[in-house]
Amino acid sequence: MEQKILILGASGMLGHDLTKAFSGREVFAWDMSALDITDGTAVERKITTLKPTIVINAAAYTDVDGAEKNEALASKINGEAVGYLAAVCQKIGALLVHYSTEYVFDGQNNDGYDETSLVSPINAYGRSKAKGEALLQQYGEMFYLIRSSWLYGKAPQVGKPRGLNFVETMLKLAQEIKEIDVVSDQFGKPTYAADLAVATRQLVDSAKPCGIYHITNDGACSWYDFAKKIFEIKGIDVKVNPIKTEDYPFKTPRPKFAVLQNTKLEPLRSWEEALKEYLEGVTS
């Protein structure tokens, strides 16, 4: 049977790359103007009418600091809406692919977190994503729950201040100042959205068992290491100062060692290799 694929959040950074990764298939790319996923009635009506065989949900509230001020909205988009999607997908027999984050963990485990680790969020954004995970598993049967981390990509990051990912933020700061303070005691796995999108297609095509999967570029680093590598690849002369979390004016608590361990899939290429490819097409 021919697959009919619905991508939600198609105008966002990951949604943009998913649309490219699934090109050649029958793809319906919807943004919020086509469907507000927090409207349960509209979700039921529009998706039932379309009858996709696969729904890929890349729509999300991604502003971590903003979620602290507006947890109700974050919870609606990242939590309740996922329940609506899971219920309608179960009703029509569609596979639901949904994305989550390392922020569902507290970052206190220096061994990192595998697909079986229990969630323990420490901020509003993490709580909203954990709620979505719980509702997906409560109402859905056929699903891939994909956790990833530290995403960057070619398309603007909708919902983030200035629409810039970390890489673009660093490049912009380097044009404005010659000394940048970057946190050195938070660790994660930088992931190129294009690689995540291609890996999503491979997972869907593999017909692997439904459940939780961790997909990131391989290898972990600190934000400081990440920034240093950006400037090294671009040949930019800027001083990067390592600072501790407590010395940075974060509005929101963040997990310190939220490293996602992948125990189910072949690892993706290293984060350094992916970053190099990304930066080759980005001007400083």
Solvent accessible surface area in square Angstrom, and as a share of the most:
residue,aa,sasa,rsa
1,M,209,0.93
2,E,124,0.55
3,Q,58,0.26
4,K,52,0.22
5,I,0,0.00
6,L,0,0.00
7,I,0,0.00
8,L,3,0.01
9,G,15,0.14
10,A,15,0.12
11,S,68,0.44
12,G,14,0.14
13,M,9,0.04
14,L,16,0.08
15,G,0,0.00
16,H,79,0.35
17,D,7,0.04
18,L,0,0.00
19,T,47,0.27
20,K,134,0.57
21,A,17,0.13
22,F,0,0.00
23,S,71,0.46
24,G,87,0.84
25,R,58,0.21
26,E,73,0.33
27,V,41,0.24
28,F,63,0.26
29,A,51,0.39
30,W,43,0.15
31,D,50,0.26
32,M,145,0.65
33,S,107,0.69
34,A,32,0.25
35,L,8,0.04
36,D,49,0.25
37,I,10,0.05
38,T,27,0.15
39,D,64,0.33
40,G,24,0.23
41,T,107,0.62
42,A,12,0.09
43,V,1,0.00
44,E,72,0.32
45,R,137,0.50
46,K,68,0.29
47,I,0,0.00
48,T,36,0.21
49,T,109,0.63
50,L,28,0.14
51,K,129,0.55
52,P,4,0.02
53,T,31,0.18
54,I,5,0.03
55,V,0,0.00
56,I,0,0.00
57,N,2,0.01
58,A,21,0.16
59,A,23,0.18
60,A,41,0.32
61,Y,36,0.14
62,T,35,0.20
63,D,33,0.17
64,V,15,0.09
65,D,35,0.18
66,G,12,0.11
67,A,0,0.00
68,E,71,0.32
69,K,161,0.68
70,N,66,0.34
71,E,63,0.28
72,A,79,0.61
73,L,71,0.35
74,A,0,0.00
75,S,18,0.12
76,K,90,0.38
77,I,34,0.17
78,N,1,0.01
79,G,0,0.00
80,E,61,0.28
81,A,0,0.00
82,V,0,0.00
83,G,5,0.05
84,Y,82,0.31
85,L,0,0.00
86,A,1,0.01
87,A,48,0.37
88,V,2,0.01
89,C,2,0.01
90,Q,84,0.37
91,K,127,0.54
92,I,46,0.23
93,G,47,0.45
94,A,2,0.01
95,L,22,0.11
96,L,2,0.01
97,V,0,0.00
98,H,3,0.01
99,Y,20,0.07
100,S,8,0.05
101,T,11,0.06
102,E,5,0.02
103,Y,26,0.10
104,V,0,0.00
105,F,0,0.00
106,D,35,0.18
107,G,3,0.03
108,Q,133,0.59
109,N,63,0.32
110,N,121,0.62
111,D,115,0.59
112,G,5,0.05
113,Y,12,0.05
114,D,45,0.23
115,E,8,0.04
116,T,114,0.66
117,S,31,0.20
118,L,158,0.79
119,V,63,0.36
120,S,42,0.27
121,P,37,0.24
122,I,62,0.31
123,N,2,0.01
124,A,1,0.01
125,Y,19,0.07
126,G,0,0.00
127,R,108,0.39
128,S,2,0.01
129,K,7,0.03
130,A,14,0.11
131,K,78,0.33
132,G,0,0.00
133,E,4,0.02
134,A,59,0.46
135,L,32,0.16
136,L,0,0.00
137,Q,85,0.38
138,Q,120,0.53
139,Y,95,0.36
140,G,11,0.11
141,E,121,0.54
142,M,93,0.41
143,F,22,0.09
144,Y,5,0.02
145,L,0,0.00
146,I,0,0.00
147,R,4,0.01
148,S,7,0.05
149,S,4,0.02
150,W,28,0.10
151,L,45,0.22
152,Y,1,0.00
153,G,2,0.02
154,K,99,0.42
155,A,11,0.08
156,P,93,0.59
157,Q,20,0.09
158,V,94,0.54
159,G,51,0.49
160,K,60,0.25
161,P,92,0.58
162,R,145,0.53
163,G,18,0.18
164,L,48,0.24
165,N,7,0.04
166,F,44,0.18
167,V,0,0.00
168,E,43,0.19
169,T,27,0.16
170,M,12,0.05
171,L,8,0.04
172,K,74,0.31
173,L,43,0.21
174,A,6,0.04
175,Q,129,0.57
176,E,99,0.44
177,I,79,0.40
178,K,138,0.58
179,E,93,0.42
180,I,6,0.03
181,D,75,0.39
182,V,6,0.03
183,V,6,0.04
184,S,31,0.20
185,D,31,0.16
186,Q,4,0.02
187,F,71,0.29
188,G,0,0.00
189,K,17,0.07
190,P,1,0.01
191,T,0,0.00
192,Y,9,0.03
193,A,0,0.00
194,A,28,0.21
195,D,21,0.11
196,L,1,0.00
197,A,1,0.01
198,V,75,0.43
199,A,9,0.07
200,T,0,0.00
201,R,65,0.24
202,Q,111,0.49
203,L,5,0.02
204,V,10,0.06
205,D,73,0.38
206,S,54,0.35
207,A,88,0.68
208,K,79,0.33
209,P,107,0.67
210,C,61,0.37
211,G,15,0.15
212,I,28,0.14
213,Y,8,0.03
214,H,2,0.01
215,I,4,0.02
216,T,11,0.07
217,N,0,0.00
218,D,63,0.32
219,G,31,0.30
220,A,48,0.37
221,C,7,0.04
222,S,3,0.02
223,W,45,0.16
224,Y,45,0.17
225,D,58,0.30
226,F,1,0.00
227,A,0,0.00
228,K,96,0.41
229,K,49,0.21
230,I,0,0.00
231,F,9,0.04
232,E,118,0.53
233,I,50,0.26
234,K,50,0.21
235,G,67,0.65
236,I,37,0.19
237,D,127,0.66
238,V,19,0.11
239,K,123,0.52
240,V,14,0.08
241,N,29,0.15
242,P,75,0.47
243,I,32,0.16
244,K,113,0.48
245,T,26,0.15
246,E,124,0.56
247,D,96,0.50
248,Y,89,0.34
249,P,115,0.72
250,F,59,0.25
251,K,147,0.62
252,T,3,0.02
253,P,75,0.47
254,R,41,0.15
255,P,8,0.05
256,K,77,0.33
257,F,46,0.19
258,A,2,0.02
259,V,4,0.02
260,L,1,0.01
261,Q,63,0.28
262,N,47,0.24
263,T,93,0.54
264,K,91,0.39
265,L,37,0.18
266,E,151,0.68
267,P,85,0.53
268,L,41,0.21
269,R,69,0.25
270,S,41,0.26
271,W,13,0.05
272,E,67,0.30
273,E,98,0.44
274,A,0,0.00
275,L,0,0.00
276,K,105,0.44
277,E,84,0.38
278,Y,3,0.01
279,L,2,0.01
280,E,125,0.56
281,G,58,0.56
282,V,21,0.12
283,T,128,0.75
284,S,61,0.39
